Amino acid sequence: MFNAIVASRILDSLQDGPVSCQDIMDVHALLLMGYRSFMIGDEVCFHREKLLLACDILQALFSRKKV
């Protein structure tokens, strides 16, 4: 497990519409690498609905991975 925060355009596709499979796989890969702290980008955070969806996606991925 890392003490680092991942802040590399996490779930960035939410800016333009539905989340992409690529974004989900990126987060999943980061979880498998041991990351546990994610920073969601400004453009997603500026919109409440998109931020809540991003949090739901992260929660679903975290619950699939036994942390």
N, C-alpha and C positions, 0 to 999 in steps of 0.2 A: 504494500500500500504506500502511495506517495503522499507527502505533505504539500505537494504543489497544487495550484489551482489551474485548471484548463480554461483558457480564455481565447479560444481560436474560432470565433464565429460559430459557436455551438447552436445548432438548430436554426441556422441562418435562413433556410428556405421558408420559414414561417412568415418572413417579411412579405412574400409575394403570393402566398396561398397555402395549400396543404403542405405538411412536412414531407420532405423527400425521403425515400428509402436510404439514400446515401447518407443523409444526416443521422438517421437512426443507427445505421451500421457504424458510423464514425463514433457515436457515443458508446455503442456496445463495445467496440474495439478498445476505446479508452478505459472502459470499466474492466475489461479483461486484462489490460496492462497494469491496473491497480489504482487508477485515478478515482477519487471519490468526491472531489470538489469541482464544480463546473460554474463558469460565469457565462450567463446568457447575454448576448449582444444588445446594445442600446436600442436598435430599431425594433427588436422584439419586445423589449421592456417598456417602450413608449406606448404600447397598446395592451390594455388590461387583458383582453380576451386571448391575445397571442401569448402573453406571459403565462397566463393560467394554463393554456394548452401545453406550452413548453414544460411547465412544472409537472403536469400530468404525465407527459411522455417520459421525463426523467424518472419520476416516481415508478412508473410501470417498468422501466428498464432496470432500476435499482432492485425492485422486488423480484424480478426474474433471476438476478444474479445474487447469490447468497453472499452478502457482505459481512 
